[in-house]
């Protein structure tokens, strides 16, 4: 068994157990409008108590339901969490473009628009960070060039990029 395959299996098992151990959260689904009027399904989980809170954003092509483990952990640690189905996927409106063509530099800037919407909500303190492994992590990297004005988000994108680069097979010794 190769080290790369073993790493992937271990990662999948870890994600499964973290998701299973995460607390159940109640969510409210919002249809968040993008700049072209398309609405993206976004589940919002909030911690107990009075806000506003910093927010962790997760954008995914895999279904927002698959991210409830990570969302539960964020909420448990005092963060609001916004989990969004990408354009044209699952409960979101719009055309299902090839993944990531509607983030960053193109005609649609869905990641930027999502950050702006989150920061404007009463439950948000305006600090928006991101979380993602695999496609949700790539979605954060695609968002980075649009430079949303919320500094915490840029900082987390940089950290995610470093982690992705460090885990790349091209950056490892044989």
GILIN-V334898 format. One record per residue. N is the residue number from 1. PSI is psi in radians with two decimals (* if undefined). OMEGA is omega in degrees with one decimal (NA if undefined). D_FIRST is the distance of its C-alpha to the first C-alpha in Angstrom with 1 decimal. Layout:
n;psi;omega;d_first
N;PSI;OMEGA;D_FIRST
N;PSI;OMEGA;D_FIRST
//
This chain:
n;psi;omega;d_first
1;2.27;-178.4;0.0
2;2.74;178.2;3.8
3;-0.66;-179.4;6.6
4;-0.78;178.6;8.4
5;-0.76;179.4;6.7
6;-0.71;177.9;6.8
7;-0.76;179.9;10.2
8;-0.73;178.9;11.3
9;-0.80;179.4;10.7
10;-0.74;178.5;12.5
11;-0.78;179.3;15.2
12;-0.73;178.9;15.9
13;-0.76;179.0;16.3
14;-0.81;178.6;18.5
15;-0.72;178.7;20.6
16;-0.84;-177.4;21.1
17;-0.66;176.4;22.4
18;-0.75;179.2;24.5
19;-0.72;-179.0;26.0
20;-0.55;-178.0;26.8
21;-0.22;-177.3;28.4
22;2.55;-179.8;30.4
23;2.63;175.1;34.1
24;2.44;177.8;35.6
25;2.69;172.8;37.8
26;2.45;-177.3;40.6
27;2.72;173.2;40.5
28;2.27;179.3;43.1
29;2.24;176.0;42.3
30;2.49;172.4;44.2
31;1.79;-171.7;44.5
32;2.14;-177.9;44.4
33;2.35;173.6;46.4
34;3.03;-175.3;45.1
35;-0.41;179.4;47.6
36;0.12;178.6;48.0
37;-0.21;176.8;48.7
38;2.44;-178.3;45.4
39;2.29;-179.5;44.3
40;2.28;-179.3;40.8
41;2.18;-176.3;39.9
42;2.12;177.2;39.2
43;2.26;-177.5;38.7
44;2.17;173.5;40.4
45;2.33;-177.4;39.6
46;2.53;175.9;42.0
47;2.90;174.1;42.2
48;2.71;176.6;45.1
49;-2.98;-178.6;48.2
50;2.39;175.4;50.1
51;-2.86;4.8;48.4
52;2.83;-177.4;48.0
53;2.73;167.0;44.4
54;2.69;-172.8;41.9
55;2.41;170.8;39.6
56;2.20;179.2;35.9
57;2.36;174.3;35.3
58;2.12;176.3;32.3
59;2.26;-172.7;32.5
60;2.52;170.7;30.0
61;-0.05;-173.1;29.6
62;-0.06;-174.4;27.5
63;2.21;-179.0;30.6
64;-0.43;179.9;32.1
65;-0.47;-179.3;31.5
66;-0.15;-176.2;27.8
67;0.14;-176.2;28.8
68;-0.48;176.8;31.1
69;-0.89;178.7;28.8
70;-0.70;179.2;29.0
71;-0.74;179.2;32.7
72;-0.71;177.9;33.4
73;-0.70;178.0;32.1
74;-0.83;-179.3;34.2
75;-0.72;179.3;37.2
76;-0.54;-178.6;36.8
77;0.29;171.5;36.9
78;0.27;176.8;40.1
79;2.53;164.1;39.0
80;2.71;178.6;40.1
81;2.29;177.7;37.2
82;2.03;-179.0;37.6
83;2.14;-170.3;34.8
84;2.29;169.3;35.6
85;2.31;180.0;34.6
86;2.83;-177.2;34.6
87;2.22;176.4;37.4
88;0.06;-177.7;37.5
89;2.40;174.6;34.6
90;-1.98;-173.6;35.1
91;0.00;-179.1;38.4
92;2.63;177.0;39.3
93;3.01;172.7;41.9
94;3.03;179.7;41.7
95;2.38;179.8;40.0
96;1.48;176.8;36.2
97;2.88;168.9;35.7
98;2.44;-174.0;32.3
99;2.39;174.3;30.6
100;-0.10;179.4;32.0
101;-0.11;179.7;35.0
102;0.40;175.4;37.3
103;2.65;171.5;36.4
104;-1.87;-166.3;37.6
105;-0.26;-170.0;39.9
106;-2.91;179.5;40.8
107;-0.68;178.2;43.6
108;2.38;179.4;42.1
109;1.07;-171.7;41.1
110;-0.67;178.9;39.8
111;-0.82;178.5;37.9
112;-0.83;-179.1;41.1
113;-0.65;178.6;43.2
114;-0.75;178.1;41.1
115;-0.80;179.5;41.3
116;-0.77;-179.1;45.1
117;-0.82;-179.4;45.5
118;-0.85;-176.4;43.7
119;-0.44;-178.1;45.6
120;-0.10;-176.7;48.9
121;2.62;-179.0;48.4
122;-0.55;-178.5;50.5
123;-0.17;-178.1;47.6
124;2.43;174.6;45.9
125;0.13;177.7;47.1
126;-0.12;177.9;46.1
127;2.05;-175.3;43.0
128;2.16;175.9;40.0
129;3.07;-178.8;36.4
130;2.73;176.0;33.2
131;2.44;175.1;29.7
132;2.42;172.2;26.8
133;2.40;-179.1;23.1
134;-2.31;-175.7;22.0
135;-0.73;176.2;25.1
136;-0.58;175.3;27.4
137;-0.70;177.1;26.5
138;-0.67;177.4;27.2
139;-0.67;176.3;30.4
140;-0.73;178.6;31.5
141;-0.62;177.7;30.9
142;-0.52;179.0;32.9
143;-0.55;-172.1;35.7
144;-0.79;-177.6;36.0
145;-0.34;179.5;38.3
146;-0.23;172.8;40.8
147;1.10;174.7;41.4
148;2.58;-171.5;42.6
149;0.17;-177.6;45.1
150;1.79;-168.6;43.3
151;-0.61;-179.4;42.0
152;-0.60;-178.9;39.5
153;-0.80;-179.7;37.6
154;-0.67;179.2;37.4
155;-0.76;-180.0;36.2
156;-0.59;176.1;33.3
157;-0.75;179.7;32.4
158;-0.76;179.3;32.3
159;-0.75;179.4;30.0
160;-0.69;-179.7;27.6
161;-0.73;179.6;27.6
162;-0.76;179.2;26.8
163;-0.73;179.2;23.8
164;-0.74;-180.0;22.6
165;-0.72;-178.5;23.2
166;-0.50;-177.8;21.6
167;-0.06;-178.4;18.3
168;2.41;179.8;18.4
169;-0.43;-178.9;15.8
170;-0.25;-178.6;19.0
171;0.19;-179.8;20.2
172;2.60;174.1;17.5
173;2.61;179.1;17.7
174;*;NA;15.1
//
